[in-house]
Amino acid sequence: MQLLAQHPDKTILVITPTRELALQVCEEMQKFCKYLGITPAAIYGGEPLFKQLKRLKNDARVLVGTPGRLLDLFKSKKLTNFSPLLVVLDEADEMLNMGFLEDIQLIFSYLPKERQTLLFSATMPPKIRAISTKFLKNPVSFDHASDDKKHKDIEQKHYLVKDQQRKLALLQLLQFHIPSKAIIFCNTKRLVDELSSELLSLGYLVSALQGDMSQADRQSSIERFRKATKMILVATDVAGRGIDVSDVSHVFNYELPQSHDAYTHRIGRTGRMGSKGTAITLLTMKQSYSFKRFLKVKDITFSKLPTIAEIKSKQHVAFLESLNQGTVHSDAQEILSFLQKEMSLEEIAIKLVSQKWSKQSKVLQKQLDASDSDKPSRKKRERERPGRNDFPARRKRARRDSFGKSKGFKKFSKRS
């Protein structure tokens, strides 16, 4: 901002990997620019181009955009007079993962050679270091914190689950931890839609965020999540990169992230601005080996899933806290006096608690039902248990071989 104040004819370009992040950065820039009389503009795909060109005509000296839309504007010569004094590559590692390297190279070919370039990245793999030496002149590296310090406010918990029990395990953990605001990360758009619909049917306040949604729907989803309490956002990695919400209490890795970098970005959505957070990862035994490999650790400490009794106990404590936090209505004493004419205090208390608790226990009961339905009946288990008739070829060969000189199954096993 000081550069803009000192050079009224100069501009700034910020390049971000996603639309959400472009809007978020632009929103933050507005807070500073308003004191200088400067209006930043966000340029991204998914919105009509004429609207964005209109913003550019309003003397936008700070341009925040995604690679694809910026490249289109440069190629169509809509930014011929745009000569930024400062260029910022934000979330460079994610841009690399999303395959934007070629677009970035082309964008830089349109930029003036005399400029300052800043590169920000949550992680610094060799490819990012190679990019920094290519785009930056005499680059200086600054690491603001080690991985341990970055996540000092985040409690990381890992749970070993069977793949078919993943959804039930998630429900148990949601009921036990009672997050004030949570993000659940999935690897596919389809699973985001499926899981968000299922949680919604169970009574949770849920919003989805994935790449196939329109820009208006994605922005609306983020705003709902930011403003609401006791809400869950189900998102993919790419869509979730623009989320900057300070009061996220829990992050759930419903599926194993693809890399250590993705894991770092995911859990970094909680424990922000000095607040405490919890990151929970669900893993199968097979996935745990991959997880240990990209975390570069020898062993993982797994936590036990909470039992139904533990969940109920936690829910009771939360219920008590909600009662203590509630305000007393001005008519409460008058209504209580009226009710006491017909019922005892104990009867009144039981009925009122039943009414309030029935709403909170609805999800827990559905979870109990789901738990029972996941257990196969005894008849079904017996029906599914393999018997002699399941291996006819092996049985016949074994019987035929038993008449030979060799010993039955031993000869058969040698052939196979």
Beta strands, then each sheet from edge to edge (+ up, - down):
strand 1: 11-15
strand 2: 40-43
strand 3: 62-65
strand 4: 84-89
strand 5: 116-119
strand 6: 154-160
strand 7: 181-186
strand 8: 205-209
strand 9: 231-236
strand 10: 250-253
strand 11: 277-283
strand 12: 302-303
sheet 1: 2+ 3+ 1+ 4+ 5+
sheet 2: 8+ 9+ 7+ 10+ 11+ 6+ 12+
end
